[in-house]
Amino acid sequence: MKIIFASAYSEDDSRARGLLRSGDVYITKPFELNELLAKNQEVLKTRGG
């Protein structure tokens, strides 16, 4: 399973916790739809999905 965190928390420790809990990508709000789609494609490429 691939996990993308989209969060309002932008502190470094929040990002680290998300990634350490098996998150593949952590992006903070507000974000553009194009950024989310690009991150999704990145996850699919790197994980062989």
C-alpha positions in Angstrom: 0.0 0.0 0.0 1.3 3.4 -0.9 0.6 6.3 1.5 0.6 10.1 0.7 0.2 12.3 3.7 -1.5 15.7 2.9 -1.4 17.7 6.1 -1.7 21.2 7.5 1.2 20.4 9.8 4.4 21.6 8.2 6.9 21.3 11.1 9.9 19.0 10.5 9.0 16.6 13.3 5.5 16.1 11.9 6.9 15.3 8.5 9.4 12.9 10.0 6.7 11.1 12.0 4.6 10.7 8.9 7.4 9.3 6.8 8.6 7.0 9.7 5.1 5.6 9.9 5.4 4.1 6.4 4.4 7.2 4.5 5.8 7.5 1.0 5.3 11.2 0.5 4.3 14.1 2.9 3.0 17.3 1.4 1.6 20.2 3.3 -1.6 22.2 2.7 -2.3 24.3 0.8 -1.0 22.4 -2.3 -1.9 22.6 -5.9 -3.7 19.7 -7.6 -0.8 19.4 -10.0 1.6 18.9 -7.1 -0.5 16.1 -5.7 -0.8 14.4 -9.1 3.0 14.6 -9.6 3.7 13.2 -6.1 1.3 10.3 -6.9 3.1 9.5 -10.1 6.4 9.7 -8.3 5.2 7.1 -5.7 3.9 4.8 -8.4 7.3 4.9 -10.2 9.5 4.4 -7.2 7.4 1.6 -5.7 6.8 -0.3 -8.9 3.1 0.4 -8.9 
